[in-house]
Amino acid sequence: MRGGWVYIMTNRPNGVLYTGVTADIAARATQHRTGQGSGFCRRYGLTRLVYMERHDEIETAILREKAIKAWQREWKIRLIETQNPDWDDLYLRLNA
């Protein structure tokens, strides 16, 4: 089985949050940035990748995504700030 990624998109620091899962983080983040991702991201202008978490198995990533989606907003913010305290756009690091 292929690995997977859990990720969080936003429109600005402490803005609207979207949690997703994908096998190809660079391609999926590009889709969101160009308005070809989810309708939710397109509606709220969520183009900033602020959190990503690699998993060896896509099934594990899917379970983690479901768990994070059920979290309180405060917990998600804490998770983001643990890895990315300045809310930098991690997309810029994907192709570096």
C-alpha positions in Angstrom: 0.0 0.0 0.0 1.0 3.6 -0.6 1.6 6.1 2.1 -0.5 9.2 2.7 -0.5 12.7 4.1 -2.9 14.4 6.5 -2.8 18.2 5.9 -4.5 21.4 7.0 -5.2 24.4 4.7 -6.2 27.9 5.8 -6.7 31.4 4.4 -4.7 33.2 7.1 -3.2 32.6 10.5 -6.0 31.5 12.8 -8.4 31.6 9.9 -10.8 29.0 8.5 -9.4 25.5 8.7 -9.8 22.5 6.3 -8.3 19.1 7.1 -7.7 16.7 4.3 -5.9 13.5 3.3 -4.0 12.6 0.1 -1.4 10.3 -1.3 0.3 13.2 -3.1 0.6 16.3 -1.0 2.3 18.5 -3.6 -0.4 17.8 -6.2 -3.3 18.2 -3.8 -2.0 21.4 -2.3 -1.6 22.7 -5.9 -5.2 21.8 -6.6 -6.4 23.8 -3.6 -4.2 26.8 -4.5 -5.6 26.9 -8.0 -9.2 26.5 -7.0 -9.5 22.9 -8.3 -9.5 21.3 -4.8 -12.5 21.0 -2.6 -15.4 23.4 -2.9 -15.0 24.3 0.7 -11.4 25.5 0.1 -12.5 27.3 -3.0 -15.4 29.1 -1.2 -13.2 30.3 1.7 -10.0 30.9 -0.2 -8.0 28.3 1.6 -4.7 28.3 -0.2 -2.1 28.2 2.6 -0.8 24.8 3.6 0.0 25.1 7.3 0.3 21.5 8.5 1.2 18.2 7.0 1.8 14.8 8.5 3.3 11.8 6.7 2.0 8.2 7.2 3.4 5.0 5.8 -0.1 3.7 5.0 -2.9 5.6 3.4 -5.4 3.8 5.7 -3.6 5.2 8.7 -3.7 8.7 7.2 -7.4 8.4 6.6 -8.0 7.4 10.2 -5.9 10.3 11.5 -7.8 12.7 9.2 -11.1 11.6 10.6 -9.8 11.9 14.1 -8.5 15.4 13.6 -11.7 16.5 11.9 -13.6 15.6 15.1 -11.3 17.7 17.2 -12.1 21.0 18.7 -10.7 24.0 16.8 -8.4 24.9 19.7 -6.7 21.4 19.4 -6.2 21.9 15.7 -4.6 25.3 16.2 -2.3 23.8 18.9 -1.3 21.0 16.4 -0.5 23.5 13.7 1.5 25.7 16.0 3.5 22.7 17.3 4.9 22.2 13.8 4.5 25.6 12.3 4.3 28.4 15.0 4.4 31.2 12.4 1.7 29.7 10.2 4.1 29.7 7.2 2.8 28.4 3.9 4.5 25.0 3.8 3.6 24.7 0.1 6.6 26.8 -0.6 8.9 24.1 0.9 7.4 21.3 -1.1 9.2 22.2 -4.3 12.3 23.6 -2.8 
